Amino acid sequence: MGAERAYRCSGCFDHTVDRGFDTSHLSTNCPVCDSFERFVNDDVVAQFRAFEESPPDGVDWERLDRRERLLVSERVVRTDRSVEDFEIRE
């Protein structure tokens, strides 16, 4: 089995679970916010927080909802895409 990876609740960001595999996310019940949520890879959460602190140039970060922001963060961390590869459409 691989190294333990942390996954954080995308609903509250307060609860984490560790798993011995690497994936972008998993879904499970969160005992903190009491909902069935997507738990995202902690590397993605770190990128999300970095973008929240310093929004990327060329992306209207404020216009994106939380789910969209997490998706952009996930794609930047887990693929070969950069933030410049995204465009916002009406």
C-alpha positions in Angstrom: 0.0 0.0 0.0 1.2 3.6 -0.7 1.8 6.4 1.7 -1.1 7.8 3.7 -2.8 10.7 2.1 -5.1 13.2 3.8 -8.5 14.1 2.5 -10.5 17.1 3.8 -14.2 17.6 3.9 -15.1 20.1 1.2 -18.2 21.2 3.1 -16.5 22.4 6.3 -12.8 21.8 5.8 -12.6 20.8 9.5 -12.5 17.0 9.3 -9.9 14.9 7.6 -9.5 11.2 6.9 -6.4 9.4 5.9 -6.2 6.7 3.2 -3.4 4.7 1.8 -4.1 5.7 -1.8 -3.9 8.8 -3.9 -7.0 10.1 -5.6 -8.5 13.5 -6.2 -11.4 13.0 -3.9 -13.6 10.5 -2.1 -17.1 10.7 -0.7 -18.1 9.9 2.9 -20.0 11.1 5.9 -18.5 14.0 7.8 -18.9 13.8 11.5 -18.2 17.5 11.9 -20.8 19.0 9.5 -23.0 15.9 9.6 -23.3 15.6 5.8 -22.3 13.2 3.1 -19.5 15.2 1.4 -16.8 15.0 -1.1 -13.4 14.8 0.7 -10.8 16.4 -1.4 -7.1 15.6 -1.5 -5.3 17.9 1.0 -2.9 19.0 -1.7 -5.9 20.4 -3.6 -7.1 22.2 -0.4 -3.7 23.7 0.0 -3.8 25.1 -3.6 -7.4 26.3 -3.0 -6.3 28.2 0.1 -3.3 29.7 -1.8 -5.7 30.9 -4.5 -8.0 32.3 -1.9 -5.2 34.3 -0.3 -3.8 35.5 -3.6 -6.3 35.0 -6.5 -4.6 34.0 -9.8 -4.2 36.6 -12.5 -6.4 36.2 -15.5 -9.2 34.4 -13.7 -12.1 36.3 -12.2 -11.8 34.3 -9.0 -14.5 36.2 -7.1 -17.0 35.2 -9.8 -16.5 31.5 -9.2 -18.5 29.7 -6.6 -16.7 27.5 -4.0 -17.2 24.3 -6.0 -15.8 25.9 -9.2 -12.8 27.2 -7.2 -12.1 23.7 -5.8 -12.4 22.3 -9.3 -9.8 24.7 -10.7 -7.5 24.0 -7.8 -7.9 20.2 -8.3 -7.1 20.5 -12.0 -4.0 22.6 -11.3 -2.7 20.2 -8.7 -3.6 16.9 -10.2 -3.2 17.4 -14.0 -0.7 19.2 -16.2 -3.0 22.2 -16.6 -2.1 25.7 -15.3 -4.5 28.3 -14.1 -4.0 30.2 -17.4 -5.7 27.2 -19.2 -9.1 28.2 -17.7 -11.6 30.7 -19.0 -14.8 31.8 -17.5 -17.9 31.8 -19.8 -21.2 33.4 -19.3 
